[in-house]
Amino acid sequence: MEGGLRGCSFDVDHIEGALVHLEHHDVTCVAVSRATLAEIEAFKQRMGWRIPWVSSFGSDFNHDYQVSFTKEEIAKGKAYHNYKIQEVEIEEMSG
């Protein structure tokens, strides 16, 4: 992962600022990416992020969590995402 997705990086930049507040309320926010853990850790270090970040590489997690979509779902234009059927045009969306 040489560079993260703009929207996801934007989200993490803003979550980073809230981590101290979350920690004081015993709340944990965890990021999940399909990249390998080595790629995630290198990018996380380069960006100076502290957020707990795990890899879903090689698993069905993103599909189970309904944030990644099959080619058939994209071709159909609709898939279950965020608790309802929505239009999908890309392989992954935030969840």
Residue, then its C-alpha position, 0 to 999 in steps of 0.5 A: m500500500e503505497g498510498g491510502l485511499r483519499g476518503c479513508s485517509f481523511d476519515v482516519d486523520h479525523i478519528e486520530g484527533a478523537l482517539v484521546h477522547l474515546e480512550h477516556h470513555d473506554v471506547t476503541c475505534v479500530a480500522v480494517s483494511r484488505a491490505t496485508l498487515a505489513e503494508i498497513e503498519a508501514f503506511k500507518q507509521r508513515m502517516g504517524w497514526r496511532i489507531p488500532w488497525v487490523s488486516s482482513f487480507g485473505s478473509d471474507f470479513n469485508h463481504d461478511y460486514q457488507v462493505s465489499f461487493t462482488k462483480e455481480e453486485i456491482a453489475k446489478g448496481k445494488a447491494y445490501h450496505n449499511y442495513k439496507i439495499q443501496e446503489v453500489e458502483i465500486e468494489e468497496m465502501s465505508g461501513 
